[in-house]
Amino acid sequence: MLLSDRDLRRAIRDGRLAIDPFEAELIQPSSVDVRLDQHLLVWPPVNPDGWYEVNPAIDPAIPPNMLPVDMHARPYVIGAGEMLLASTLERVTVDNGLAARVEGKSSIGRLGLAVHVTAGFIDPGFSGHITLELVNHNPRPLILHPGMRIGQLCVFRMTSPAEHPYGAAGVGSHYQGQRGPTASRAWQNWRTWSTRREAA
């Protein structure tokens, strides 16, 4: 069940949902607006011959090679087709009975900016800043301003509290407590499963 503005205020008041820093004016009819923090992670530039300084292929089995950028001094211009990692200004904490999704603002989407690739889901028990996978689908560069409204947090009440919430032992929670944009940690505890099927 998606929480309404009334239910969002109640969840915050009861401590089941924490948003820090929080401003009441950011509550919408069924979501809470979130803002863009100043820290980014960007991919290394491509050389004229199309190769990175390191292996150009991105392998999820090894740590990614991303570069930190700070927008404190000036906004960042995200190029056409560029993908980078950003994060919400807000630290978000949901209790074991809630889950959430971060979605784009329609005004930002109409400029061609997507706020996540596929990873918009926030598990029950999560606490931390939300990493955003920003992609500029516009054929023109787009300016990112620190502190701008970048997305909206939609919160759901679960049918029952999670038995093993995010961060619990054995769940494999790579991003609990993350601060700022956090690069992929798929390489931690990496494994693959066999795709061969045994003959019947």
N, C-alpha and C positions, 0 to 999 in steps of 0.2 A: 504494500500500500504506500503510495507516494504521500509524503507529508505536505500539508498545506502551510501557508504562512503562520497560521495560528498554532499548528502542531510543531513547526520549527521553533517558534519562540518558546513553547512549552518544553521541548527537548533540550534547548539551551539552558533554560531556567532550571530544569531538573538535573542537569549535568550529564545527560545521555549523549549530547552532542556538544563539542567544544570547538569554537572557531576563534583563533587568536592571531592578530588583533581582530576584534569584532566591531562592526558598526551596524546599528539597527537599520539604517537607511538602505543597506544592501539586501535586505530581505525582499524577495519578490513573491508573487502569489503562490508559487509551489517550488521555490528554489532560493538559494542565497548566492548572490554574485560574489565571485572571487577575483582577486587582482593579481597582476603580473609582478613578480619580484624582480630585482635588478640583476640577478645572476643568471648566466646562460652557459650552456655547453654546446660548442659548435664542432663540426667535423673539420679536420685539417684541409687546407686548400688543395685543389688539384693542380698539378703542374701542366704547362701547355701541351705536353704530349699525352695528357689524360691519366697520368699515374700519380699516386700519392708519394710522399717521401718514404712511406713504409708500404707494405703490401696493400694494394687498393681494395682488395676484397675484405668485407666485414664478416668475421667468423664469430658466431655467437658462443663458441666454445672457449674463446680467449677474451681477456679484458679489452674493451674498446679504447681506441686512442682518440679522445676528444679534448678540446681546448677550452679553458674557462674564459669567459668574457664578462666584464662588469659594466653595466649600463649606468653607473653612478654619475659619470661625467657627461654622458650624452646618450640619446636613444640609439637603438641598433636597427640597421636597415637589413631586413631579411630579403634575400634575393628571390627572384622568380624560381619556383621549384625547389627552394632550399628547405631542408629539414634541420631542426635543432631542438635541443632540450631546454626547457625553462621550468619554472615552478611558481606555485601560488605564493603570494605574500603571506597568506594565512596558513597557520598550522592547524590541521583538522584532526579531531579525535572522535571516533564513533564507538559507542559501546557495543556489547556483544549481541544486542537485539536489533541493531540498525546496520544497514549497508547504504552505499551511496554511489552516485555516478557524477563525473564532471563532464559537462557538455559545453559547447561553444555558445557565445552570445550571438543572437541572430544578426545584430549590427556588424559584428566582427566577421561572421561567416559570409555576409554579403560583400565583404571586401576580398574574399578568397582565402581567408586564414582559417585553417583547421587547428583545433587545440589538442587533439589527440589522434593517433593513428588507429589503434584498437584498444589501448590500455586506459579506458576511462572508468573502470570499475574500482571501487574502494570497499575492501572486505570489512566485515564486522570485527571490531577490536583494533583496527588500524589507527595509528597516531603518527603524524608527521606532515611535512609539506608535500603537496601533491605535485609530482613531476608531470609536466606537459610536453607532449611531442608535437611541436608547432611545425606546420607545413604551409608554405605560401603557394597556393594554387593559382594565384593571380599571375598573368604574364608580365606584370610590372613589379618592381620592388615595393616593399611595404615597411613602414616605420613602426617599430615597437617602442612604446614609452613605458618606463618602469612606473608601477602604480596604476596603470590603466586597468579598467575592467576587461578581463580576458575570457571569463567563462562563468558558468553557473553550477552550483552544487545541488544536485537533486538527491534527497534522502528518503530511504524506504524503510518501513517497519517490516521486520521478518516475521514469519509465522511462529517462530520460536527462537530463543537466543542460540547462537552458534555454540556447539559443544566444544569445538576446538577453534577459537577465534584466531585472527591474524596475530602473529607474534608468539603463539603457544609453541611449546616444544614439539618438534616433529613435523610441523606444518611447512617448514622451509620458507619462512617469511624473510625475503632478502632486503626489504625496504622499510621495516619498522623503525620509526624515529628518524627517518631521513630528513636532512636539512638542505634546502636548495635543490637544484636539479641534480638527479642522481643517474649516472650512466647505467646501462644494462649490466645486471649481475647474473645473467643467464649462465655464465661460465662457472659460477660457484656451484659445486655439487653436480657438475655437468654429467649427463648420461643420455644414452639413446636406447631405444627398445628395438628388438629384432623385428624386421618386417617380413621375415620368411614365415610361410604358413606350412605347418606339418601336413603331410599327405594323409588323407582320411583312411 
